[in-house]
Amino acid sequence: MKIAVIGTGYVGLVTSTCLAESGNDVTGIDKDAHKIAILESGKLPIYEPGLLELVERNRRAGRLNFTTDLPSGIEGARLIFIAVGTPQGSSGSADLSNIWAVADALAPRLRPGQIVVVKSTVPVGTNRALAERLAHHGCRGVDVVSNPEFLKEGAAVEDFMKPDRVVVGVRHPEVAEVLRELYAPFLRTEHPFLVMTPESAEMTKYAANAMLATKISFINEMANLCERLGADINDVRRGIGHDARIGFQFLFPGAGYGGSCFPKDVRALIDLSRRLGYPLALMEAVDQVNENQKQVLVRKVRTHYGPGLKDKTLAIWGLAFKPRTDDIREAPSLTLIDALLGDGVQLRVHDPEAMANVRAIYGDRLTYCDRPYGALEGADGLVIVTEWQQFRHPDFEIIRRLLREPVIFDGRNLYEPKQMTALGFTYYGIGRQI
């Protein structure tokens, strides 16, 4: 099948590549000439494990191409995916300007029988508005489908190739069958292909992210309460996680969630509900809890050092909002960095993938270290913000020798408090007891 994917960000690039991997002829389209030049040179504009190898293989096979030329990119395509960004607007709502720009560019060039598939995360009602906009431009015989993505950054390729489910929102059953054929190679293990209305499909995406964000904010609230009650959140987490109705996924306390999805999608849902006159008190609380949680490490550092914090030097391990990505959008590390720089702290930072993105924001206000232990040299303490695998089993003797004071602020509960105390560290976790 010939397919066009408009947008080569996380969602668009993974979608393009994985659909090519299953034998389709795919063209990735982006107005950003620099991004297309990077892809044409054999590199990626993002970091996503396993993606580069797939891009290279499918480009060599001639199944995957990239262009800035939208008319040639969509010519003859049976399916045209829209996977452009829908960032948070000033009111918290999703900014759909990229969606409308694509629609206006597509309209004069669409042909009867082509199917436009909205992969971007959009508010409920966008599918209908997009279809009406295309019809206003004179498009006839073109269907608009909603097909939300459920990809985790850092595991996006595997999530696409082995989905829990595929959700499509259609107005005509025969259009769903085209998508069913497309996704059949990825659903061979009997995971469901769910057909519903576009409105239900759009809502499914928001409801899924809202639920996961709620679990994170819930466990963070419980962790903060545990600290005040003398309980240990790790014991509590195990105690409730074995309940099949609750489970362990997204039940790890930490320094708050970030990224391109949860923060903006929760706020978009809040904004939508307010405009409908039905405010979602739970989601407003989830968002506020998360913003508060991003201050937890700041408070622990300030409490430990007191007035002596000014002119201290601290090492930070982990800048990306989560491991296995270079994405720093809404990352808790940025909240920490801003606060500590404001307090007059010198910061030595390390992250396996995200340092270039952080440098683009802070420039020479930070010291960037290629190695984790290098960040500790001359530092008064260590703050861990992202749970990269390589941080889980360090040489604590080296850490203690390099730090001026053996203190660790662990924003992801990577280590056991009793073990850290026995090794001579002053240790601060999230909701943990020594």
N, C-alpha and C positions, 0 to 999 in steps of 0.2 A: 504494500500500500504506500502511496506517496503522501508524505506528511510534511507540513510546515509548522514550526514552533516559533512564535514571536516572543522574544525575550530569552537571554542567555545567562540569567542569574542562576541561583541554586536550583530552583524548580525547573526552569526552562532547559538548562544545560543537562540536568539529570534526565529529564523527560526525553529530550532529543536523543541522548546517547543510548538510553535503555531501549527506546523504541527501535533505533537502528540496530541494536544488538539482536533484536528478535527478527531481523530480516527486512525491515521496512526501509524505504528510501526517504531520508529525513533531511530537511534543510532548517538550520537554526538561523533566525533572523534577529538582528539587533541594530538600533540606530546608532549605538556607540561604536564608532569606527575603531577606537583604540582596543576595545574588548574583542572585536572580531579579529583585529590584527594579532592579538595575543593568541587566540585560538588557531588562527592560520599558521602561526609560527610553531605550533606543536606544544604550547603551554596552556595553562588554565588561569583565568582571572580570579578563581577562588580555590580554596583547599578543601577537598572532599576525598577521603580515602577510597582508593580503587577506581576513581573516575578517570584519571588521566590515562590509564592503561586501556580502558574501554573506548575513550575518545580516539586514541591512536589507532587501535585495531579497526574501528569502524571507518575512520578516515582512509586508512590504507585500502580497505575493501570497497571504498567508493560509496558506502551507504550513508555517510554523514558529511554534510557540507555546511559552511557558514557564509553568511553574506549580510551586507547592509541594504541590499536592494530588495525591498519588500515585493514589488510587482513580480520580479523573476522568481523570488523565493516561494511565492504561493501559487505560481502558475501550475495548473494541473493537479494541485494537491486535493485529495479527497477530504482530509481533515486538516483544519487550521487551528492549532492550539494557541491560546493567548496566555502567556505566563509572565506578564510584566508586573512590576512592583505596585503595591497599593499601600504606600506608607501612611503613617498616622498624620491626619490633618490637625489644624490648630485647635479644633474643638474636641479632638479625640476620635472623630469619625475617620473612616478610611478615605484617603484621597484617591479618587477614581480618575484623575486627569489622564493618567497613562492609558487606562482602558478606553476612554472616549477618543483619545488621539489615535489609538490603533483602529478603533471602529471607523473613524472618519477616513483613515488611510485605506482601509480595506474596502469600504463600501463601493467605490467606483470599479473595483477590480474583481469582486466576487461573482461567481457564476452559479446558475441553478444546479443544485445537487451537492454543492460544497457544504461542509458542516463546520461551523465555528464552535470550538470547544473552549470554555472558560476554565482555565486551570488556576488562575490567580484567586486568592482569597478575597471575596467581595461580599458586601452586605446583601441580605435577603432582598430580592426585587431587582438586583442588577441584571440578571439574565433577561428578565422581561423588558427592562429599560433598554438594554443593548439590542434586543430583537426589534423593538419599536424604532430605535435610532437607525438601524440598518434599513428597515422598511421605509422610513421617511426619506432615506437617500435613494430609494427606488430598488433596493435589493429584493428579488423575488426568488422563491424556491430555495432559500438558504435557511437551514436550521441552526439554532443556537442551543448548545448543550452545556450543562454545568457538570464539571468533573473535578471536584476538589482533591487536592493532594494531601497525603498524610505522611510526609517524609520527615525524618529526624536528621538534622544536620549532624554529620559524623557517621551516619549509617544510612544515608539517602539512597545509595545504589542498592543495597540489600533490601531496603523497604520497598523500592519500586519493583525489583525483580521478584520479591516474595511478599506481596502485600497481605495484610490481614483481611482486607476486603477492598473492592473497587466500588465506588459510589458514582452513579451517573444520574443526572436530572434531565429528563427529556419531556417533550410534549407529544412526540409521535413514537409509538413502539418500534417502528421499523428503524428509526435512527439509533435506538438502543442496541439493536442487533449489530450495527456496524461497529459500535464500541465494544460489544461483547467479543466479536471476532478479533479486534485489535488486542484486547487484553487476555484472550484465551491462553497464550503461551505462559502467562504469569500466574494463572489460576489453576494449574494442573493438579494441585494438592487439595482441590475442592473448597478453597476459600471462596466466599460468596461474591457474586456480581450483583450489586443491589441497584435496582431501578426504581426511581421515584420522580416526583416533580422537581423542577429546577429550584423552587423555593425551599423544598425540603433538603435538597442536596446542599444548597448554600448554608442553610441553618445547621446541617450536620457538621460542617467544618468548624463553625464557631462554637457549637456545643461541645465538640470533642476537645478543642483547645481550652475552653472555659473549664471543663471538668478536670483536665490535667493540671491546669494552673491552680485550681481550687485545692487539689490534693497537696501540691507543694506548699501553698500558703497555710493549709491546715497543719501539716507536720511541723512547719516552722513556728507556728503559734504554740503548738504543744511543746516544742523544744524550749522555747523561751519560758514557758510556764514551768517545765521540769527544772530549769536552773534555779527558779525561785522556791521550789518545793523540795529540793533535794532528791529528785528522781532522775533517772538516766534515760534520755530519749531513745538510746539504742535498745535498751531493754523493752521500753514501751513500744517501739516500732516493731520489734520482733513479736511482741505479745499481741499486737493487733494485725500485723501483716499476714500471719498464718490463718486468719479468718478469711475464707475463700471469698466472702462478700467484699472484702477490702483489698487484699493483695499487697504486694510489696512495690509494684511499679510506681515511680514518682513519689515515693514515701521516704525520701532521704532529706533530712534537714540540712540547711546550708545558709549561704549568704544571699539568697534570693534568686529568682529566675530572671533571665534576660533573653536576648535573641531577637530575631526578626518576626516572630509569630505571637508568642503568648502575650507580651505586653500590649502590642497594638491591637490584637484581636479581642482581648478582654475589654480594652477601652472602646473599641468600635462597637462592641455589643452593648456596653454601658450607654454610649451615645445614642445608639439606635433605640434602645428601650426608653430612654428619657424622652426622645422626640415622639414616641408613641404614647407617652403619658403613663408608662408602666415601668418605673425605675427598678432596676435589679439590685436590691440591697446586698445580696450575697456577692455579686460580682464586684460591686463597688468596694466591699470589704476585702475581697481577694486582692484587688489592685492596691489598696492602701496598705494591707499587711505586707505585700511584697516590697513596696517602696520603703516601708519601715525596716524591713529585714535587711535591705542593702546598707543600712546604717549600723547593723549589729557589730561588725568588725571594727568600724570606726569607734564606737563606744568602748569596746573592749581595749583597744589600743590606748585611747585617751585615759581611761580609768587606770590602766597599768602604769603609764608613765607620768600621769598628772601634769603639773606645771613644767616638768622636765622634758616634755615631748618636743618642744621647739628645738631645732637644730639636731635632733636625732637622725640617724640613718636607718631606714628599714628596707629589707629585701621583700619583694613580692614575687611569689611563684604562681603563675597562671593569670592570663589577661583575657583570653577568649571567654565568651559567656558559658561555654561548656567545652569539654575535651573533644578532640578530633575535628576541630574546625578553627578557622582564623577569624571568625565572625565576632565582632566586639559590640554589635548593636545592643544597647540597653544592658551591657555587661556590668555586673556588680563591681568589677575591678575599677571601672571608671568613676563610680561614686566614691570608692575608697581613695583613689588617686587624687581626685579633686579635693576631698576633705583634708587629706594629709599634706598636700602641697599648700593648702591654705593655712595649715598649722605650722608651716615652716620646716617640714620634714624633708630630708633628702631621700630619694627613692631609687633603688636599684632593682630593675625588673627583668623577669625572664618568662618567656612562653615559647613552646616549640614551634608555633605557627603564626601567632597574632602580633608579633612585635612591630612589623612594618606598618600595620594598620594603626597601632597605638602611637608609633612615632609620627604618623601623619597628623595626629591631633596635638601631641604634646611637644614635638620637636626635641630640643636639647634640655628641656626641663626635667627629663628623666635620664638615668644611666641605664643603657640597654646591655644586657649580658647574654652572651651566646650559650653559656652553660649554667645550669641551676646553681652549682656550688660557687661559680664566679659571682653570682648575685649576692652571696653571703659575705664576701670579703669586705671587711670594714663596716658591716651592718650591725646594728644594735639588737635586732630581732628579725624574725621571719614571719610573714603573713602569707597564708596559702588561700587562694581564691578559687582556683579551678582544679578539678580533680583529675589532672592528666595521669595516666597510668605510671609514668616514670617517676612521679612524686610519691608513690605509695610505699616504696621500700628503699629509702635512701640510707646512706651510711651516717647514722646519727652521731658517731664519734667525730666525723669530719664536720658535720653541722655545728656541733658544740665547740669544736676547736676554732672554727672560722668566725662564729658570732661573738661579738663583744659581751653579750649577755645571753645565756641559753634560754631564750623565750620564744615560743611558737604560738601564733594565733592561727588556728586551723579552721578555716571557714567551710570545710567540707568533711570534717570528722574522719580524716584519713588514718589517724593513729589512735591507739588505746591510751587513755589518760594515765592509768596506773603504770604502764610501761614507760611512758614519757617521764613521769615523776621519778621512777626508779633509775632512769638514765640521767637524772639531774636537770631536767628541763622544767621551767615554768610553762605550763601548757593550758591554753584556752581553746576549748572546742565549742560546739553549738549544742547546748542542752545536755552536756555530758557531766558526769560526776567522777571525781577522783577517789 
